[in-house]
Amino acid sequence: MAKFEATANRIFNRVFVCRRCKTKTRVDIKKVLAKAVVCKKCGMKNFRPIKKTK
């Protein structure tokens, strides 16, 4: 099971999605909370964590 946990961490760890244009960005959570990250596509500063299941 360790192999699957490593894969899940690689896919979902530190990945956030822009609330306006749905672009994925890999960044540290402290920067997201401080609004120090800007979306590369639309310039917005609001992000949400990526959903792990559909």
Backbone as JSON, one array per atom type, in Angstrom:
{
  "sequence": "MAKFEATANRIFNRVFVCRRCKTKTRVDIKKVLAKAVVCKKCGMKNFRPIKKTK",
  "N": [[0.8, -1.21, 0.0], [2.1, 1.17, 0.36], [3.1, 2.14, -1.99], [0.86, 3.14, -3.32], [0.08, 5.19, -1.59], [2.22, 6.92, -1.89], [1.87, 7.66, -4.53], [-0.62, 8.98, -4.38], [0.09, 11.13, -2.74], [1.84, 12.47, -4.44], [0.14, 13.27, -6.47], [-1.96, 14.75, -5.21], [-0.89, 16.32, -3.12], [-0.15, 19.54, -2.01], [-1.47, 20.78, -4.17], [-3.44, 23.14, -5.7], [-6.45, 24.75, -6.87], [-7.49, 27.25, -9.05], [-10.14, 29.47, -8.36], [-11.56, 30.86, -10.29], [-10.71, 30.25, -13.02], [-10.12, 27.55, -12.93], [-7.53, 26.48, -13.06], [-4.79, 24.38, -12.28], [-2.35, 24.55, -9.7], [0.78, 23.99, -8.19], [1.78, 24.63, -5.06], [2.97, 25.94, -1.91], [0.98, 25.68, 1.06], [1.01, 27.74, 2.91], [1.62, 30.01, 1.42], [-0.67, 30.21, -0.13], [-2.64, 30.73, 1.79], [-1.73, 33.2, 2.67], [-2.27, 34.71, 0.51], [-0.28, 35.15, -1.37], [0.15, 34.04, -3.77], [-0.39, 34.13, -7.23], [-2.64, 33.45, -9.84], [-1.51, 32.02, -12.83], [-2.86, 32.19, -15.19], [-5.25, 33.81, -15.04], [-4.81, 35.74, -13.06], [-5.96, 35.84, -10.55], [-6.25, 35.61, -6.93], [-7.48, 33.76, -5.32], [-7.7, 30.5, -4.22], [-8.51, 26.98, -4.08], [-8.3, 23.78, -2.41], [-7.46, 20.82, -4.27], [-9.9, 18.42, -5.23], [-10.12, 15.16, -3.92], [-11.65, 12.99, -4.66], [-14.17, 12.06, -7.03]],
  "CA": [[0.0, 0.0, 0.0], [2.94, 2.36, 0.41], [3.25, 2.65, -3.35], [-0.33, 3.93, -3.64], [0.12, 6.41, -0.79], [3.19, 7.82, -2.52], [1.24, 8.19, -5.74], [-1.64, 9.94, -3.96], [0.79, 12.33, -2.27], [2.4, 13.17, -5.59], [-0.94, 13.86, -7.26], [-2.84, 15.65, -4.47], [-0.22, 17.11, -2.11], [0.22, 20.91, -2.38], [-2.08, 21.19, -5.43], [-4.58, 24.02, -5.5], [-7.16, 25.08, -8.09], [-8.0, 28.63, -9.11], [-11.6, 29.48, -8.26], [-12.14, 31.48, -11.46], [-10.43, 29.59, -14.3], [-9.92, 26.13, -12.67], [-6.16, 26.07, -13.36], [-4.11, 23.75, -11.15], [-1.05, 25.1, -9.35], [1.43, 23.32, -7.07], [2.39, 25.68, -4.24], [2.87, 25.71, -0.47], [-0.3, 26.14, 1.62], [1.21, 29.02, 3.6], [1.54, 31.07, 0.42], [-2.07, 30.33, -0.54], [-3.36, 31.39, 2.87], [-1.28, 34.58, 2.74], [-2.63, 35.31, -0.78], [0.96, 35.55, -2.04], [0.21, 33.33, -5.04], [-1.27, 34.68, -8.26], [-2.89, 32.5, -10.92], [-0.74, 32.34, -14.03], [-3.75, 32.36, -16.33], [-6.21, 34.91, -14.92], [-4.35, 36.75, -12.14], [-6.73, 35.84, -9.31], [-5.51, 35.15, -5.76], [-8.3, 32.83, -4.55], [-7.49, 29.11, -4.6], [-9.1, 25.95, -3.24], [-7.58, 22.52, -2.56], [-8.0, 19.92, -5.29], [-10.75, 17.37, -4.67], [-9.46, 13.87, -4.03], [-12.56, 12.03, -5.27], [-15.25, 12.65, -7.82]],
  "C": [[0.84, 1.27, 0.0], [3.1, 2.98, -0.97], [2.06, 3.54, -3.72], [-0.38, 5.21, -2.83], [1.1, 7.41, -1.4], [2.62, 8.44, -3.78], [0.2, 9.24, -5.39], [-1.0, 11.23, -3.47], [1.33, 13.13, -3.44], [1.31, 13.88, -6.38], [-1.68, 14.96, -6.51], [-2.14, 16.58, -3.48], [0.21, 18.45, -2.68], [-0.33, 21.35, -3.73], [-3.35, 21.98, -5.12], [-5.15, 24.42, -6.86], [-7.69, 26.51, -7.99], [-9.52, 28.59, -9.12], [-12.26, 30.08, -9.51], [-11.95, 30.63, -12.72], [-10.12, 28.1, -14.17], [-8.53, 25.62, -13.08], [-5.51, 25.5, -12.12], [-2.72, 24.35, -10.96], [-0.49, 24.34, -8.16], [2.23, 24.38, -6.3], [2.18, 25.34, -2.77], [1.6, 26.34, 0.08], [-0.14, 27.48, 2.34], [1.13, 30.19, 2.63], [0.1, 31.28, -0.04], [-2.86, 31.07, 0.53], [-2.97, 32.86, 3.0], [-1.63, 35.37, 1.49], [-1.4, 35.87, -1.5], [1.11, 34.9, -3.4], [-0.8, 33.94, -6.0], [-1.43, 33.64, -9.36], [-2.16, 32.95, -12.17], [-1.64, 32.7, -15.22], [-4.63, 33.61, -16.22], [-5.81, 35.99, -13.93], [-5.1, 36.81, -10.81], [-5.91, 35.25, -8.17], [-6.29, 34.17, -4.9], [-8.13, 31.42, -5.09], [-8.24, 28.2, -3.63], [-8.27, 24.69, -3.4], [-8.25, 21.67, -3.64], [-8.82, 18.84, -4.61], [-10.12, 16.02, -4.93], [-10.34, 12.82, -4.68], [-13.61, 12.76, -6.08], [-16.53, 11.95, -7.51]]
}
